[in-house]
Amino acid sequence: MEDDLAAAMAMSLEPAAGHPDPGPAAAAVATLQANAAVLAEAGSVSILSTLLNNLVKNPAEEKFRRVKLANAKISKALSCPGAEDLLLAAGFTKTGETLEVPADRPAEQVKAQAEQAMEALSALCGDFVLAAQFRAEGEVRCVAALREGGVAFAGMDNLVHLCHPPAPETRVLSGHQRRAGVDGVLALCDGDDSVDVVSAGRDGTIIFWREGEAVESIKGHGENIQGTNVHVVSALGRTSDGRLISGGWDKTVRVWKGDQPPVIMAGHDIAINAVAGLDSGDIVSGSGDQTIGVWRDGQKLRSLPAKQVVRALCACGGTLVAAGGNDGVVRLWDTAAGQAVAERQVAPSYVLALARRQTGEIAAGTSDGQVFILVHEGSSLRQSADFQVCGEVYGLSFLPNGDLAVACGDCSCTVWTRSLARAAPQAIREEFGARAAALAATRAPAVGGGVGASGGGGGASYDFTFPVEFGSQKFSLSWNRGEDPKAVAERFIRESQLDSRHTGDVVAFVMQAMQQQGAQHGQGMQGIQGGAKDFNFPVEVADGRRLTISWNRGDDPQQVALDFARQHGGIGAAELPDIANFIQQASGQPGPVPTFQQAAPAPTPVMQQQLVQQITAMGFPDAMARSALEAANWDIESAISRLLG
């Protein structure tokens, strides 16, 4: 079959007289986009791209100037309305069972016609370029496309922002409140016939917005459930019939409809990070318990073994759902069959966000600031494009026109397009590209960040990475916040192909490093010795100066910040906590650095046990809960935030 396709694509075609009008090509692409479901099923974009690209690269080759319509793959691709019209607009004419361009057509003219058609088709499959960027006062954690073509984004500033690219203005919606000392809008969902957008977050409130006003708010997560932060709503979605889905830290999924009591579905062991409604009518939920729940009519049908913390989901038509999590792999699951049908490792870091376009493309965003565009082909996911942003990708949403909105950890929402007509000015794109490239180049083995206006940062595959020596061999020992030390040790032994009898030594080392919060860490371990690694980061301070801050692993962040301020002068005391916080995060040392005061004493053993019990009530193992609390200096809010991501 592949040989038949190659042969069909290698046969010639006859051109229409004169240059094709770019108008018909654009009209053909608009028709393709209007038939998104058929387009994805027929695989038209890939076939059209190949046919046109053959002519662009080899316009004089006879084999690329005729296409056999009898070929099964080509026939299926051209069955989508607009597909054949695009080839006709490119200069092809239909003659019986072939599309042809005459042999006497000059190669330069053939190439120009094909390039014009490719330019029109790029709105569906070309490279993404920056179209617009919007700022917030805190990390942007979620984004949703509005029905009329606008964008809603929200995050840790407790605000919902509305914008309509390319217009630079944003409208700010205020309604979410600080609760238990924390802020954050964690989820957004598109509206319906009655509202424009729905938001939810750390305050446990779900707010319905219409024309910039909060018209309704509901609560329910965590009621009558013991535990800390069980009220938090972490995910929103829609069922196939338009009902609202919510998921929360109380480990429940809820479906809401009007004034009726919600349908409550319980069955996960750890907080829920993502929900989605499938075309089949089923609901799926992803959790920190490393499973994907599949629900129907309020009952759990099955549990899919993700084997990784699930952080993102998106429906992919029928019974298919894409999932991403801590292992950097995007997996496509058939929820009816209960098995993964395709997968792709996109990065060594977390996959934090997923979105699907009606044409079938899947966008995946990672904790190291990369966005990948994937296409499902048979039993594989093919990467068709990628680009870099300036912070963690917490949310993604395709707009009706095919543009892609990105919620980013550098306090921004950016919009990306394949249409040069909607692209940002070249100077802005180049400046953004340089910033993103510099950030990628300075990635350390721990989560990076920025100071002042530089903001944000990309991460690596783990929150903590230490160079270690085992005998004469050198390795990297890595783990994420909240991981069980035994699981870390077993992974290290397995991946390093070491004898399992050394597992106990590795466990002891990891536990000691966790307790010391990333300080000097080679003590008390037989067989493994810690090493040191320097950090060098470009930063921008409040007065606009671009400086470089450097330190060694294990250095005290507060002392490094003070030395940096003394060295360069003109850095106010108010900046020191931010600088120290950045150093601590970039070094992989958990926990915020809010002030330069001496840390409060650790709670008593009785109080410690009470804090541990509050977290284990959320479904976390005792050892994991205690490790997270110790890493967060026994601040329960910080510990829970690290465990739940």
Summary of the structure (lengths in Angstrom):
residues: 645
radius of gyration: 26.7
end to end distance: 46.2
largest distance: 89.7
contacts: 2315
relative contact order: 0.08
helix: 29%
strand: 33%
